[in-house]
Amino acid sequence: MTTITFRTDGGRIAGFTSRGHSGYDDAGSDIVCSAVTGAIRYAEIVVNDVLGLAASVRIREGETPSLTFRLPGGLSPELEETVQALMTGLMVYLSQLHNEYPDSVEVYEDTETS
């Protein structure tokens, strides 16, 4: 099961963590894992390479791999709106994957108190 937990702070999506393997099929043939990975890579590329922001990305390999993605704070209102639309779209997409593959993907929202 791949679990993606979006972190929100004051209504703002601040980032997310993705953990585990979907288990839908063998490695290299797992379409669910590919869909999750592709969406996450796309979001990271838009934020860091296209928009030029410095989002933190931490990857852990191993038996239970994980990726933690944290957005920078203090963005201009225009950039914040763009980034929030992208993160909301990612959350909706992954939630739809959960609806299609409920045994392989789970999506949560965790509210931070800072």
C-alpha angles and dihedrals in degrees: 000000000000112000120196117190118191115206116216128189119188092342092310120117101233097180144295145244124222118198137182139001122294093228092210093127142343119302109278092026100056107117093184093054089047091051093051094044093047093051093048093047090049092053092048092049092049093049099042106026105028101033093032096228125146104236113173115242120187120182126192120192125200140077092331106028120199141185123201119196122188125184120221118247130227096054122162113261091253095051092043091054091049094047093046091051089052094048092046090050090051091050092049092047093050091046089054089051087053089053090052096040107024093164092054108039132040125182125198137176120218120192115216123209111211 
